[in-house]
Amino acid sequence: MMLDWNEYHKQLMGTIGDIAKLSPDTVKGYQTLSGAGKQTGHLDEKTRQLIALAVAITTRCDGCITVHTDAAIKAGASKEEIAEALGVSVALNAGAALVYSARVMDAYAAKAG
C-alpha cells in the first residue's frame, strides 16, 4: 500500500508536538542540531536538503523523507536534482555493502585458517 505522504507528514508533526509537551528539551535539542548547519552559511538550503534526503534513505527514515522532501521542494530542488542526490546515496549503500563483503571474506579467512 502506498503511503499518503501528506497525511503522514501532518500526523507525524502532531505526534512530535505531543512528544515536545512530554519532553521539551529532547525536541529542543533536536531542533538545535537540525538548525546548526544554517548558522554557518557554508551550504545553501537546497544543498542541505538534498544531503538530508540522501541520508534519509540510507537510514530508512520515513519521517525524514516526508519532512526533507517538502523542504527540498520549498528550497527549489528539482525532481532531477533529488534523483541525482538519491543516486549518490544508492551508490554509497552499494559501496558500503561491498566493503562489508570484504570484511566477511577477511573474517572467513581468519576463522577458516
Helices and strands as residue ranges (DSSP letters): H 5-22, H 24-40, H 45-59, H 62-74, H 79-112
